[in-house]
């Protein structure tokens, strides 16, 4: 299963932890509920923070 890619991650190297986190989310039993993973705004935690968008029920 291929996971969605944040456009900001294209053409750039990801850190090892971020790469593993995204792979872990894609392989999780909740993967079907995740619509997107995006970098968070600097005010919401800096470069290491992510937004996780979920499908509505």
FIGU-462817 format. One line per field, with one value per residue (C-alpha): residue in one letter; x, y, z. Coordinates in Angstrom, 2 decimals. Example, Ala and Ser with C-alpha at 12.3 -4.5 7.8 and 13.67 -1.06 7.14 Angstrom:
residu	(A:S);
px	(12.30:13.67);
py	(-4.50:-1.06);
pz	(7.80:7.14);
This chain:
residu	(X:X:X:X:X:X:X:X:X:X:X:X:X:X:X:X:X:X:X:X:X:X:X:X:X:X:X:X:X:X:X:X:X:X:X:X:X:X:X:X:X:X:X:X:X:X:X:X:X:X:X:X:X:X:X:X:X);
px	(0.00:1.38:0.98:0.02:3.00:3.04:3.94:6.46:8.29:8.73:12.23:13.53:15.02:12.96:14.43:14.65:12.06:9.56:10.01:9.40:6.38:4.76:5.52:4.10:0.91:0.52:0.86:-1.42:-4.95:-6.08:-4.46:-7.81:-9.02:-6.03:-6.54:-3.32:-0.27:1.13:3.81:2.41:2.71:5.78:3.47:2.09:5.32:8.06:9.59:8.95:5.20:2.66:-1.05:-2.87:-6.12:-8.78:-11.88:-15.24:-17.49);
py	(0.00:3.37:6.20:9.77:12.07:15.63:17.85:19.55:16.20:15.68:16.30:16.51:14.00:13.08:12.43:8.82:9.21:10.97:8.32:5.52:7.32:7.70:4.06:2.97:4.98:3.52:-0.02:0.51:-0.82:2.83:3.56:3.59:6.39:8.65:11.01:13.03:13.78:17.30:19.37:21.51:25.26:26.52:27.90:24.40:22.68:23.42:21.17:17.94:18.46:16.94:17.28:13.99:14.34:11.69:10.76:11.75:8.91);
pz	(0.00:-0.95:1.52:0.58:0.22:1.48:-1.51:0.77:1.07:-2.65:-3.88:-0.31:2.08:5.10:8.50:9.61:12.37:10.11:7.43:9.94:11.41:7.99:7.15:10.52:9.94:6.44:7.80:10.80:11.09:10.96:7.59:5.79:8.06:7.32:4.40:4.67:6.77:6.48:8.13:10.91:10.96:12.82:15.56:16.11:17.00:14.53:11.92:13.81:14.18:11.82:11.14:10.73:8.77:9.27:7.28:8.69:9.76);
